[in-house]
């Protein structure tokens, strides 16, 4: 079953910034970081992870509402990939 995840960029100092939302099933989740890296490399290489950074995937129901709304405001017409 697919679930929405809020994806954070975790900086080398541990600070987290919400980046995007992804719909993933359990099998996809295992390779989600690699898939996101590939999408970014193809579409926006300047947004690629820097040394010491990593992706963190937080299920929708566990992500803080303020972070969720930063990426998908309540009045948004569509969601990012």
Buried (B, 14 or more C-beta within 10 A) or exposed (E): EEBBBBBBBBBEEEEEEBBBBBEBEEEBBEEBBEBBEEBBEEEEEEEEBEEEEEBBBBEEEEBEEEBBEEBBEEEEEEEEE
